[in-house]
Amino acid sequence: MTAKTLTTIAAAIIASASLTLPAMAGGQFAINYAPTDPEQAQMLSTGLTVFGLVNGLKSGANVMQNGSGNSAGIGQWGSGNNGLVVQEGNGHNGTIQQTGNNNSCGLFQFGEATDAECIQNGNGEAGATVVFGF
């Protein structure tokens, strides 16, 4: 990964965050990142795969939960899909649905009582969502 690519990804996340940070009625706010070109999508997919490997996960569908009252589900139809749900805190609900091939999604929930989903229909899509609940 080059410094230019990391800078591009960081700038995109910051720009996205500034556009999607308003508080929602449920006491949560989310930061979403969906790459707009194939190179950025591949970099995000690689980053999610590396995150999974560092945390002892396998490719495919993975859920990591620390807390109580959390629920998570991943549905995948196709091949080469990678779904990762990480929940820290209590009362989270997170789902990923992937239809197609070679999609990658990371859903990260922190705090209390968040509700989020990632839906991908197509091929080669990538996305990451970070949700904070209070």
Residue pairs with C-beta under 8 A, 6 or more apart in sequence:
1 43
1 46
5 39
5 43
8 40
9 40
9 43
9 44
9 47
12 33
12 35
12 40
13 31
13 33
16 31
16 32
16 33
17 31
20 29
20 30
20 31
20 32
21 29
21 31
22 29
23 29
24 30
26 113
26 114
26 115
26 133
27 112
27 113
27 133
27 134
28 111
28 113
28 114
28 115
28 131
28 132
28 133
28 134
29 131
29 132
30 116
30 129
30 130
30 131
30 132
31 129
31 130
31 131
32 127
32 128
32 129
33 44
33 127
33 128
33 129
34 125
34 126
34 127
35 41
35 43
35 44
35 126
35 127
38 124
40 126
41 104
41 124
41 125
41 126
42 126
44 104
44 106
44 126
44 127
44 128
45 82
45 102
45 104
45 126
48 82
48 84
48 104
48 105
48 106
48 126
48 128
49 59
49 82
49 104
51 84
51 106
52 58
52 59
52 62
52 82
52 84
55 64
57 64
57 84
59 82
60 76
60 81
60 82
60 83
61 74
61 76
61 81
61 83
61 96
62 74
62 83
62 84
62 85
63 72
63 74
63 84
63 85
63 86
63 87
64 84
64 85
64 86
64 87
65 72
65 85
65 86
65 87
65 92
66 87
66 88
66 89
67 87
67 88
67 89
67 90
67 91
67 92
68 90
68 91
69 90
69 91
69 92
70 87
70 89
70 90
70 91
70 92
70 93
70 94
71 92
71 93
71 94
72 85
72 87
72 92
72 93
72 94
72 95
73 94
73 95
73 96
74 83
74 85
74 95
74 96
74 97
74 98
75 95
75 96
75 97
75 98
76 83
76 96
76 97
76 98
77 98
77 99
77 100
78 98
78 99
78 100
78 101
78 102
78 103
78 123
79 101
79 102
80 101
80 102
80 103
81 98
81 100
81 101
81 102
81 103
81 104
81 120
82 103
82 104
82 105
83 96
83 98
83 104
83 105
83 107
83 118
84 96
84 105
84 106
84 107
85 94
85 95
85 96
85 107
85 109
86 106
86 107
86 108
86 109
87 94
87 109
87 110
88 109
88 110
88 111
89 109
89 110
89 111
89 112
89 114
89 133
90 112
90 113
91 112
91 113
91 114
91 133
92 109
92 113
92 114
92 115
92 133
93 114
93 115
93 116
94 107
94 109
94 114
94 115
94 116
94 117
95 107
95 117
95 118
96 105
96 107
96 117
96 118
96 119
96 120
97 117
97 118
97 119
97 120
98 105
98 120
99 120
99 121
99 122
100 120
100 121
100 122
100 123
100 124
100 125
101 123
101 124
102 123
102 124
103 120
103 122
103 123
103 124
103 125
103 126
104 125
104 126
104 127
105 118
105 120
105 125
105 126
105 127
105 128
105 129
106 127
106 128
106 129
107 116
107 117
107 118
107 128
107 129
107 131
108 128
108 129
108 130
108 131
109 116
109 130
109 131
109 133
110 130
110 131
110 132
110 133
111 132
111 133
111 134
112 133
112 134
113 133
114 131
114 132
114 133
116 129
116 131
118 127
118 129
120 127
